[in-house]
Amino acid sequence: MLQRRKVWVDKPSGRSRMELQFQSRDITVDADVLGLLQRAVTDRASIVRKHALDGMIALRHDREMAHTLDALVAGLEDDPNSGVRSRVAFFQRKRQEKNP
């Protein structure tokens, strides 16, 4: 949204100009995180699977998603990409550690 505001160039002589002023607002978007992760782990592109695992690593302590995340990660243990496999190993190692 744009608004115009008056900016003084020289106030004693009465010279001013109009400038555009940008405004902002908060936007909220609800997303089905588990649905997105389920689609991402089956994607052909390894970079998509890697990013999905990065998200799962970030969510690893969420008790509501724990069982589903474990199942999704288990399906990627034999992934042909070494970067995906290393993220799987990291996820599993961190899940075995004590939760904060």
Biopython code that builds the backbone (N, CA, C, O; Angstrom):
import numpy as np
from Bio.PDB.StructureBuilder import StructureBuilder

atoms = [
    (1, "MET", "N", (0.842, -1.158, 0.000)),
    (1, "MET", "CA", (0.000, 0.000, 0.000)),
    (1, "MET", "C", (0.900, 1.237, 0.000)),
    (1, "MET", "O", (1.877, 1.303, 0.746)),
    (2, "LEU", "N", (0.571, 2.188, -0.819)),
    (2, "LEU", "CA", (1.343, 3.412, -0.924)),
    (2, "LEU", "C", (0.538, 4.590, -0.415)),
    (2, "LEU", "O", (-0.674, 4.679, -0.611)),
    (3, "GLN", "N", (1.240, 5.480, 0.237)),
    (3, "GLN", "CA", (0.658, 6.751, 0.638)),
    (3, "GLN", "C", (1.648, 7.837, 0.293)),
    (3, "GLN", "O", (2.845, 7.588, 0.150)),
    (4, "ARG", "N", (1.146, 9.018, 0.164)),
    (4, "ARG", "CA", (2.023, 10.159, -0.093)),
    (4, "ARG", "C", (2.120, 10.981, 1.195)),
    (4, "ARG", "O", (1.159, 11.117, 1.952)),
    (5, "ARG", "N", (3.316, 11.518, 1.408)),
    (5, "ARG", "CA", (3.489, 12.384, 2.564)),
    (5, "ARG", "C", (4.288, 13.614, 2.149)),
    (5, "ARG", "O", (5.087, 13.576, 1.213)),
    (6, "LYS", "N", (4.055, 14.678, 2.856)),
    (6, "LYS", "CA", (4.710, 15.947, 2.560)),
    (6, "LYS", "C", (6.077, 15.980, 3.257)),
    (6, "LYS", "O", (6.182, 15.740, 4.460)),
    (7, "VAL", "N", (7.117, 16.283, 2.475)),
    (7, "VAL", "CA", (8.471, 16.397, 3.000)),
    (7, "VAL", "C", (8.956, 17.804, 2.710)),
    (7, "VAL", "O", (8.923, 18.264, 1.568)),
    (8, "TRP", "N", (9.403, 18.476, 3.745)),
    (8, "TRP", "CA", (9.868, 19.843, 3.576)),
    (8, "TRP", "C", (11.269, 19.856, 2.983)),
    (8, "TRP", "O", (12.166, 19.162, 3.461)),
    (9, "VAL", "N", (11.443, 20.654, 1.936)),
    (9, "VAL", "CA", (12.751, 20.898, 1.333)),
    (9, "VAL", "C", (13.368, 22.118, 2.021)),
    (9, "VAL", "O", (14.525, 22.081, 2.440)),
    (10, "ASP", "N", (12.589, 23.197, 2.136)),
    (10, "ASP", "CA", (13.023, 24.423, 2.805)),
    (10, "ASP", "C", (11.793, 25.016, 3.486)),
    (10, "ASP", "O", (10.998, 25.715, 2.857)),
    (11, "LYS", "N", (11.648, 24.730, 4.774)),
    (11, "LYS", "CA", (10.434, 25.122, 5.487)),
    (11, "LYS", "C", (10.249, 26.644, 5.577)),
    (11, "LYS", "O", (9.132, 27.124, 5.385)),
    (12, "PRO", "N", (11.310, 27.421, 5.864)),
    (12, "PRO", "CA", (11.091, 28.881, 5.956)),
    (12, "PRO", "C", (10.563, 29.486, 4.655)),
    (12, "PRO", "O", (9.786, 30.441, 4.688)),
    (13, "SER", "N", (10.979, 28.937, 3.507)),
    (13, "SER", "CA", (10.478, 29.499, 2.251)),
    (13, "SER", "C", (9.226, 28.784, 1.753)),
    (13, "SER", "O", (8.672, 29.150, 0.716)),
    (14, "GLY", "N", (8.777, 27.763, 2.491)),
    (14, "GLY", "CA", (7.543, 27.074, 2.149)),
    (14, "GLY", "C", (7.675, 26.058, 1.015)),
    (14, "GLY", "O", (6.675, 25.694, 0.396)),
    (15, "ARG", "N", (8.884, 25.599, 0.738)),
    (15, "ARG", "CA", (9.086, 24.624, -0.351)),
    (15, "ARG", "C", (9.004, 23.201, 0.216)),
    (15, "ARG", "O", (9.704, 22.840, 1.162)),
    (16, "SER", "N", (8.152, 22.441, -0.382)),
    (16, "SER", "CA", (8.008, 21.039, 0.025)),
    (16, "SER", "C", (7.782, 20.187, -1.213)),
    (16, "SER", "O", (7.551, 20.702, -2.307)),
    (17, "ARG", "N", (7.851, 18.895, -1.022)),
    (17, "ARG", "CA", (7.553, 17.957, -2.108)),
    (17, "ARG", "C", (6.804, 16.761, -1.514)),
    (17, "ARG", "O", (6.849, 16.508, -0.310)),
    (18, "MET", "N", (6.126, 16.047, -2.385)),
    (18, "MET", "CA", (5.385, 14.860, -1.966)),
    (18, "MET", "C", (6.239, 13.624, -2.278)),
    (18, "MET", "O", (6.746, 13.469, -3.389)),
    (19, "GLU", "N", (6.386, 12.763, -1.289)),
    (19, "GLU", "CA", (7.128, 11.519, -1.471)),
    (19, "GLU", "C", (6.197, 10.346, -1.199)),
    (19, "GLU", "O", (5.247, 10.438, -0.421)),
    (20, "LEU", "N", (6.505, 9.238, -1.872)),
    (20, "LEU", "CA", (5.756, 8.012, -1.613)),
    (20, "LEU", "C", (6.265, 7.386, -0.325)),
    (20, "LEU", "O", (7.466, 7.384, -0.055)),
    (21, "GLN", "N", (5.359, 6.864, 0.453)),
    (21, "GLN", "CA", (5.710, 6.195, 1.693)),
    (21, "GLN", "C", (5.123, 4.794, 1.655)),
    (21, "GLN", "O", (3.912, 4.619, 1.522)),
    (22, "PHE", "N", (5.987, 3.807, 1.773)),
    (22, "PHE", "CA", (5.540, 2.428, 1.767)),
    (22, "PHE", "C", (5.073, 2.026, 3.154)),
    (22, "PHE", "O", (5.674, 2.400, 4.161)),
    (23, "GLN", "N", (4.019, 1.277, 3.192)),
    (23, "GLN", "CA", (3.505, 0.761, 4.457)),
    (23, "GLN", "C", (3.531, -0.752, 4.402)),
    (23, "GLN", "O", (3.650, -1.341, 3.327)),
    (24, "SER", "N", (3.422, -1.372, 5.543)),
    (24, "SER", "CA", (3.445, -2.833, 5.581)),
    (24, "SER", "C", (2.310, -3.346, 6.453)),
    (24, "SER", "O", (1.714, -2.608, 7.238)),
    (25, "ARG", "N", (2.036, -4.603, 6.297)),
    (25, "ARG", "CA", (1.043, -5.268, 7.132)),
    (25, "ARG", "C", (1.469, -6.722, 7.292)),
    (25, "ARG", "O", (2.172, -7.271, 6.444)),
    (26, "ASP", "N", (1.045, -7.324, 8.363)),
    (26, "ASP", "CA", (1.373, -8.717, 8.616)),
    (26, "ASP", "C", (0.476, -9.618, 7.781)),
    (26, "ASP", "O", (-0.722, -9.378, 7.632)),
    (27, "ILE", "N", (1.092, -10.660, 7.243)),
    (27, "ILE", "CA", (0.350, -11.644, 6.468)),
    (27, "ILE", "C", (0.565, -13.000, 7.123)),
    (27, "ILE", "O", (1.700, -13.381, 7.412)),
    (28, "THR", "N", (-0.500, -13.713, 7.353)),
    (28, "THR", "CA", (-0.383, -15.046, 7.922)),
    (28, "THR", "C", (-0.858, -16.058, 6.897)),
    (28, "THR", "O", (-1.883, -15.878, 6.241)),
    (29, "VAL", "N", (-0.089, -17.122, 6.778)),
    (29, "VAL", "CA", (-0.416, -18.184, 5.838)),
    (29, "VAL", "C", (-0.373, -19.503, 6.603)),
    (29, "VAL", "O", (0.636, -19.842, 7.222)),
    (30, "ASP", "N", (-1.460, -20.227, 6.554)),
    (30, "ASP", "CA", (-1.489, -21.550, 7.172)),
    (30, "ASP", "C", (-1.076, -22.578, 6.137)),
    (30, "ASP", "O", (-1.602, -22.598, 5.024)),
    (31, "ALA", "N", (-0.134, -23.429, 6.506)),
    (31, "ALA", "CA", (0.356, -24.449, 5.585)),
    (31, "ALA", "C", (0.286, -25.815, 6.249)),
    (31, "ALA", "O", (0.474, -25.942, 7.459)),
    (32, "ASP", "N", (0.020, -26.810, 5.461)),
    (32, "ASP", "CA", (0.016, -28.188, 5.927)),
    (32, "ASP", "C", (1.463, -28.692, 5.875)),
    (32, "ASP", "O", (1.915, -29.210, 4.854)),
    (33, "VAL", "N", (2.170, -28.536, 6.975)),
    (33, "VAL", "CA", (3.597, -28.845, 7.022)),
    (33, "VAL", "C", (3.847, -30.320, 6.729)),
    (33, "VAL", "O", (4.723, -30.653, 5.931)),
    (34, "LEU", "N", (3.094, -31.195, 7.359)),
    (34, "LEU", "CA", (3.312, -32.626, 7.132)),
    (34, "LEU", "C", (3.002, -33.020, 5.695)),
    (34, "LEU", "O", (3.700, -33.852, 5.116)),
    (35, "GLY", "N", (1.976, -32.438, 5.122)),
    (35, "GLY", "CA", (1.657, -32.721, 3.723)),
    (35, "GLY", "C", (2.767, -32.280, 2.790)),
    (35, "GLY", "O", (3.120, -32.991, 1.849)),
    (36, "LEU", "N", (3.319, -31.095, 3.056)),
    (36, "LEU", "CA", (4.435, -30.610, 2.241)),
    (36, "LEU", "C", (5.660, -31.498, 2.386)),
    (36, "LEU", "O", (6.335, -31.792, 1.399)),
    (37, "LEU", "N", (5.953, -31.925, 3.604)),
    (37, "LEU", "CA", (7.113, -32.795, 3.827)),
    (37, "LEU", "C", (6.921, -34.148, 3.150)),
    (37, "LEU", "O", (7.868, -34.698, 2.587)),
    (38, "GLN", "N", (5.709, -34.687, 3.198)),
    (38, "GLN", "CA", (5.440, -35.976, 2.552)),
    (38, "GLN", "C", (5.647, -35.888, 1.045)),
    (38, "GLN", "O", (6.167, -36.817, 0.428)),
    (39, "ARG", "N", (5.240, -34.777, 0.461)),
    (39, "ARG", "CA", (5.463, -34.605, -0.984)),
    (39, "ARG", "C", (6.935, -34.391, -1.282)),
    (39, "ARG", "O", (7.445, -34.890, -2.285)),
    (40, "ALA", "N", (7.624, -33.652, -0.422)),
    (40, "ALA", "CA", (9.026, -33.307, -0.679)),
    (40, "ALA", "C", (9.951, -34.516, -0.590)),
    (40, "ALA", "O", (10.918, -34.602, -1.346)),
    (41, "VAL", "N", (9.676, -35.449, 0.317)),
    (41, "VAL", "CA", (10.585, -36.598, 0.457)),
    (41, "VAL", "C", (10.478, -37.553, -0.724)),
    (41, "VAL", "O", (11.356, -38.396, -0.911)),
    (42, "THR", "N", (9.433, -37.442, -1.516)),
    (42, "THR", "CA", (9.299, -38.303, -2.699)),
    (42, "THR", "C", (9.648, -37.576, -3.985)),
    (42, "THR", "O", (9.482, -38.127, -5.073)),
    (43, "ASP", "N", (10.130, -36.350, -3.874)),
    (43, "ASP", "CA", (10.482, -35.564, -5.052)),
    (43, "ASP", "C", (11.712, -36.144, -5.738)),
    (43, "ASP", "O", (12.588, -36.708, -5.082)),
    (44, "ARG", "N", (11.773, -36.007, -7.042)),
    (44, "ARG", "CA", (12.914, -36.525, -7.811)),
    (44, "ARG", "C", (14.197, -35.751, -7.553)),
    (44, "ARG", "O", (15.287, -36.317, -7.625)),
    (45, "ALA", "N", (14.078, -34.460, -7.252)),
    (45, "ALA", "CA", (15.257, -33.611, -7.059)),
    (45, "ALA", "C", (15.817, -33.803, -5.648)),
    (45, "ALA", "O", (15.106, -33.655, -4.654)),
    (46, "SER", "N", (17.095, -34.133, -5.587)),
    (46, "SER", "CA", (17.718, -34.367, -4.281)),
    (46, "SER", "C", (17.747, -33.104, -3.427)),
    (46, "SER", "O", (17.681, -33.194, -2.201)),
    (47, "ILE", "N", (17.845, -31.940, -4.042)),
    (47, "ILE", "CA", (17.864, -30.693, -3.269)),
    (47, "ILE", "C", (16.553, -30.488, -2.528)),
    (47, "ILE", "O", (16.541, -29.933, -1.430)),
    (48, "VAL", "N", (15.454, -30.927, -3.115)),
    (48, "VAL", "CA", (14.144, -30.812, -2.449)),
    (48, "VAL", "C", (14.103, -31.755, -1.258)),
    (48, "VAL", "O", (13.611, -31.386, -0.192)),
    (49, "ARG", "N", (14.617, -32.974, -1.428)),
    (49, "ARG", "CA", (14.660, -33.933, -0.319)),
    (49, "ARG", "C", (15.572, -33.423, 0.796)),
    (49, "ARG", "O", (15.271, -33.601, 1.977)),
    (50, "LYS", "N", (16.682, -32.791, 0.425)),
    (50, "LYS", "CA", (17.603, -32.233, 1.429)),
    (50, "LYS", "C", (16.922, -31.127, 2.235)),
    (50, "LYS", "O", (17.034, -31.084, 3.460)),
    (51, "HIS", "N", (16.223, -30.244, 1.547)),
    (51, "HIS", "CA", (15.535, -29.161, 2.253)),
    (51, "HIS", "C", (14.410, -29.715, 3.134)),
    (51, "HIS", "O", (14.154, -29.187, 4.216)),
    (52, "ALA", "N", (13.749, -30.759, 2.680)),
    (52, "ALA", "CA", (12.717, -31.385, 3.501)),
    (52, "ALA", "C", (13.347, -31.953, 4.777)),
    (52, "ALA", "O", (12.782, -31.828, 5.864)),
    (53, "LEU", "N", (14.494, -32.565, 4.638)),
    (53, "LEU", "CA", (15.176, -33.097, 5.822)),
    (53, "LEU", "C", (15.662, -31.980, 6.738)),
    (53, "LEU", "O", (15.643, -32.133, 7.959)),
    (54, "ASP", "N", (16.089, -30.877, 6.174)),
    (54, "ASP", "CA", (16.465, -29.731, 7.002)),
    (54, "ASP", "C", (15.269, -29.272, 7.844)),
    (54, "ASP", "O", (15.415, -28.954, 9.024)),
    (55, "GLY", "N", (14.102, -29.241, 7.228)),
    (55, "GLY", "CA", (12.891, -28.883, 7.960)),
    (55, "GLY", "C", (12.549, -29.905, 9.030)),
    (55, "GLY", "O", (12.128, -29.542, 10.128)),
    (56, "MET", "N", (12.729, -31.188, 8.713)),
    (56, "MET", "CA", (12.443, -32.233, 9.695)),
    (56, "MET", "C", (13.429, -32.176, 10.859)),
    (56, "MET", "O", (13.064, -32.442, 12.004)),
    (57, "ILE", "N", (14.670, -31.831, 10.560)),
    (57, "ILE", "CA", (15.662, -31.671, 11.624)),
    (57, "ILE", "C", (15.245, -30.535, 12.560)),
    (57, "ILE", "O", (15.377, -30.649, 13.779)),
    (58, "ALA", "N", (14.752, -29.461, 11.994)),
    (58, "ALA", "CA", (14.291, -28.330, 12.807)),
    (58, "ALA", "C", (13.066, -28.695, 13.654)),
    (58, "ALA", "O", (12.879, -28.150, 14.742)),
    (59, "LEU", "N", (12.241, -29.609, 13.160)),
    (59, "LEU", "CA", (11.013, -30.006, 13.860)),
    (59, "LEU", "C", (11.174, -31.278, 14.685)),
    (59, "LEU", "O", (10.183, -31.820, 15.174)),
    (60, "ARG", "N", (12.387, -31.758, 14.846)),
    (60, "ARG", "CA", (12.607, -33.085, 15.440)),
    (60, "ARG", "C", (12.108, -33.225, 16.869)),
    (60, "ARG", "O", (11.870, -34.347, 17.316)),
    (61, "HIS", "N", (11.940, -32.129, 17.603)),
    (61, "HIS", "CA", (11.488, -32.211, 18.995)),
    (61, "HIS", "C", (9.989, -31.984, 19.144)),
    (61, "HIS", "O", (9.484, -31.950, 20.266)),
    (62, "ASP", "N", (9.272, -31.828, 18.043)),
    (62, "ASP", "CA", (7.825, -31.637, 18.095)),
    (62, "ASP", "C", (7.169, -32.980, 18.390)),
    (62, "ASP", "O", (7.234, -33.904, 17.580)),
    (63, "ARG", "N", (6.541, -33.078, 19.547)),
    (63, "ARG", "CA", (5.966, -34.361, 19.989)),
    (63, "ARG", "C", (4.805, -34.832, 19.105)),
    (63, "ARG", "O", (4.609, -36.033, 18.922)),
    (64, "GLU", "N", (4.045, -33.893, 18.564)),
    (64, "GLU", "CA", (2.898, -34.272, 17.738)),
    (64, "GLU", "C", (3.333, -34.855, 16.391)),
    (64, "GLU", "O", (2.632, -35.697, 15.830)),
    (65, "MET", "N", (4.463, -34.422, 15.877)),
    (65, "MET", "CA", (4.927, -34.865, 14.568)),
    (65, "MET", "C", (5.971, -35.975, 14.645)),
    (65, "MET", "O", (6.383, -36.501, 13.611)),
    (66, "ALA", "N", (6.397, -36.332, 15.826)),
    (66, "ALA", "CA", (7.541, -37.228, 15.992)),
    (66, "ALA", "C", (7.376, -38.545, 15.229)),
    (66, "ALA", "O", (8.278, -38.949, 14.495)),
    (67, "HIS", "N", (6.250, -39.205, 15.393)),
    (67, "HIS", "CA", (6.057, -40.513, 14.749)),
    (67, "HIS", "C", (6.069, -40.384, 13.224)),
    (67, "HIS", "O", (6.692, -41.194, 12.538)),
    (68, "THR", "N", (5.391, -39.382, 12.702)),
    (68, "THR", "CA", (5.338, -39.179, 11.257)),
    (68, "THR", "C", (6.708, -38.815, 10.705)),
    (68, "THR", "O", (7.102, -39.313, 9.651)),
    (69, "LEU", "N", (7.436, -37.952, 11.403)),
    (69, "LEU", "CA", (8.776, -37.579, 10.949)),
    (69, "LEU", "C", (9.712, -38.785, 10.932)),
    (69, "LEU", "O", (10.493, -38.958, 9.997)),
    (70, "ASP", "N", (9.631, -39.612, 11.963)),
    (70, "ASP", "CA", (10.461, -40.828, 11.998)),
    (70, "ASP", "C", (10.167, -41.726, 10.804)),
    (70, "ASP", "O", (11.082, -42.291, 10.205)),
    (71, "ALA", "N", (8.887, -41.856, 10.460)),
    (71, "ALA", "CA", (8.507, -42.700, 9.323)),
    (71, "ALA", "C", (8.998, -42.110, 8.009)),
    (71, "ALA", "O", (9.470, -42.841, 7.138)),
    (72, "LEU", "N", (8.890, -40.798, 7.859)),
    (72, "LEU", "CA", (9.356, -40.154, 6.628)),
    (72, "LEU", "C", (10.868, -40.283, 6.472)),
    (72, "LEU", "O", (11.362, -40.546, 5.376)),
    (73, "VAL", "N", (11.591, -40.099, 7.558)),
    (73, "VAL", "CA", (13.049, -40.191, 7.504)),
    (73, "VAL", "C", (13.483, -41.627, 7.233)),
    (73, "VAL", "O", (14.452, -41.853, 6.508)),
    (74, "ALA", "N", (12.780, -42.593, 7.803)),
    (74, "ALA", "CA", (13.131, -44.001, 7.586)),
    (74, "ALA", "C", (13.034, -44.360, 6.105)),
    (74, "ALA", "O", (13.784, -45.209, 5.623)),
    (75, "GLY", "N", (12.129, -43.729, 5.391)),
    (75, "GLY", "CA", (11.994, -43.997, 3.963)),
    (75, "GLY", "C", (13.131, -43.437, 3.129)),
    (75, "GLY", "O", (13.255, -43.773, 1.951)),
    (76, "LEU", "N", (13.960, -42.593, 3.715)),
    (76, "LEU", "CA", (15.073, -41.983, 2.983)),
    (76, "LEU", "C", (16.443, -42.559, 3.375)),
    (76, "LEU", "O", (17.474, -42.060, 2.924)),
    (77, "GLU", "N", (16.457, -43.597, 4.203)),
    (77, "GLU", "CA", (17.734, -44.158, 4.660)),
    (77, "GLU", "C", (18.592, -44.679, 3.514)),
    (77, "GLU", "O", (19.818, -44.594, 3.583)),
    (78, "ASP", "N", (17.984, -45.213, 2.470)),
    (78, "ASP", "CA", (18.725, -45.781, 1.339)),
    (78, "ASP", "C", (18.703, -44.861, 0.124)),
    (78, "ASP", "O", (18.782, -45.330, -1.011)),
    (79, "ASP", "N", (18.597, -43.555, 0.356)),
    (79, "ASP", "CA", (18.555, -42.599, -0.744)),
    (79, "ASP", "C", (19.868, -42.634, -1.525)),
    (79, "ASP", "O", (20.935, -42.764, -0.926)),
    (80, "PRO", "N", (19.805, -42.519, -2.845)),
    (80, "PRO", "CA", (21.037, -42.562, -3.646)),
    (80, "PRO", "C", (21.956, -41.362, -3.434)),
    (80, "PRO", "O", (23.144, -41.446, -3.748)),
    (81, "ASN", "N", (21.443, -40.252, -2.913)),
    (81, "ASN", "CA", (22.248, -39.043, -2.725)),
    (81, "ASN", "C", (22.917, -39.068, -1.352)),
    (81, "ASN", "O", (22.258, -39.303, -0.339)),
    (82, "SER", "N", (24.226, -38.824, -1.324)),
    (82, "SER", "CA", (24.971, -38.883, -0.059)),
    (82, "SER", "C", (24.582, -37.732, 0.880)),
    (82, "SER", "O", (24.607, -37.903, 2.099)),
    (83, "GLY", "N", (24.228, -36.576, 0.337)),
    (83, "GLY", "CA", (23.797, -35.458, 1.174)),
    (83, "GLY", "C", (22.501, -35.763, 1.903)),
    (83, "GLY", "O", (22.329, -35.376, 3.059)),
    (84, "VAL", "N", (21.601, -36.446, 1.240)),
    (84, "VAL", "CA", (20.339, -36.844, 1.866)),
    (84, "VAL", "C", (20.625, -37.869, 2.960)),
    (84, "VAL", "O", (20.086, -37.770, 4.062)),
    (85, "ARG", "N", (21.470, -38.848, 2.658)),
    (85, "ARG", "CA", (21.792, -39.886, 3.653)),
    (85, "ARG", "C", (22.472, -39.293, 4.882)),
    (85, "ARG", "O", (22.211, -39.729, 6.003)),
    (86, "SER", "N", (23.344, -38.300, 4.683)),
    (86, "SER", "CA", (24.020, -37.698, 5.839)),
    (86, "SER", "C", (23.032, -36.921, 6.700)),
    (86, "SER", "O", (23.172, -36.898, 7.923)),
    (87, "ARG", "N", (22.049, -36.292, 6.094)),
    (87, "ARG", "CA", (21.020, -35.594, 6.873)),
    (87, "ARG", "C", (20.143, -36.590, 7.622)),
    (87, "ARG", "O", (19.735, -36.331, 8.754)),
    (88, "VAL", "N", (19.855, -37.716, 7.000)),
    (88, "VAL", "CA", (19.087, -38.772, 7.670)),
    (88, "VAL", "C", (19.843, -39.241, 8.910)),
    (88, "VAL", "O", (19.258, -39.370, 9.985)),
    (89, "ALA", "N", (21.143, -39.495, 8.761)),
    (89, "ALA", "CA", (21.957, -39.953, 9.891)),
    (89, "ALA", "C", (21.985, -38.892, 10.998)),
    (89, "ALA", "O", (21.890, -39.219, 12.181)),
    (90, "PHE", "N", (22.116, -37.631, 10.607)),
    (90, "PHE", "CA", (22.118, -36.543, 11.591)),
    (90, "PHE", "C", (20.790, -36.494, 12.328)),
    (90, "PHE", "O", (20.766, -36.374, 13.553)),
    (91, "PHE", "N", (19.682, -36.584, 11.595)),
    (91, "PHE", "CA", (18.343, -36.560, 12.202)),
    (91, "PHE", "C", (18.206, -37.695, 13.215)),
    (91, "PHE", "O", (17.767, -37.479, 14.344)),
    (92, "GLN", "N", (18.583, -38.896, 12.804)),
    (92, "GLN", "CA", (18.425, -40.048, 13.693)),
    (92, "GLN", "C", (19.326, -39.936, 14.923)),
    (92, "GLN", "O", (18.925, -40.308, 16.026)),
    (93, "ARG", "N", (20.526, -39.430, 14.733)),
    (93, "ARG", "CA", (21.444, -39.261, 15.857)),
    (93, "ARG", "C", (20.891, -38.230, 16.847)),
    (93, "ARG", "O", (20.940, -38.443, 18.058)),
    (94, "LYS", "N", (20.371, -37.128, 16.337)),
    (94, "LYS", "CA", (19.816, -36.089, 17.209)),
    (94, "LYS", "C", (18.526, -36.528, 17.891)),
    (94, "LYS", "O", (18.251, -36.107, 19.014)),
    (95, "ARG", "N", (17.742, -37.356, 17.241)),
    (95, "ARG", "CA", (16.489, -37.847, 17.845)),
    (95, "ARG", "C", (16.792, -38.784, 19.008)),
    (95, "ARG", "O", (15.997, -38.888, 19.942)),
    (96, "GLN", "N", (17.931, -39.464, 18.962)),
    (96, "GLN", "CA", (18.289, -40.374, 20.050)),
    (96, "GLN", "C", (18.807, -39.633, 21.276)),
    (96, "GLN", "O", (18.748, -40.143, 22.395)),
    (97, "GLU", "N", (19.317, -38.421, 21.051)),
    (97, "GLU", "CA", (19.767, -37.618, 22.176)),
    (97, "GLU", "C", (18.581, -37.172, 23.005)),
    (97, "GLU", "O", (17.440, -37.200, 22.544)),
    (98, "LYS", "N", (18.857, -36.763, 24.224)),
    (98, "LYS", "CA", (17.792, -36.322, 25.114)),
    (98, "LYS", "C", (17.183, -35.032, 24.569)),
    (98, "LYS", "O", (17.902, -34.115, 24.171)),
    (99, "ASN", "N", (15.839, -34.970, 24.554)),
    (99, "ASN", "CA", (15.119, -33.776, 24.098)),
    (99, "ASN", "C", (15.331, -32.647, 25.082)),
    (99, "ASN", "O", (15.460, -32.892, 26.282)),
    (100, "PRO", "N", (15.370, -31.385, 24.591)),
    (100, "PRO", "CA", (15.564, -30.246, 25.494)),
    (100, "PRO", "C", (14.372, -30.020, 26.389)),
    (100, "PRO", "O", (14.379, -29.099, 27.206)),
]
sb = StructureBuilder()
sb.init_structure("model")
sb.init_model(0)
sb.init_chain("A")
sb.init_seg("    ")
for serial, (resi, resn, name, xyz) in enumerate(atoms, 1):
    if name == "N":
        sb.init_residue(resn, " ", resi, " ")
    sb.init_atom(name, np.array(xyz, "f"), 0.0, 1.0, " ", f" {name:<3s}", serial, name[0])
structure = sb.get_structure()
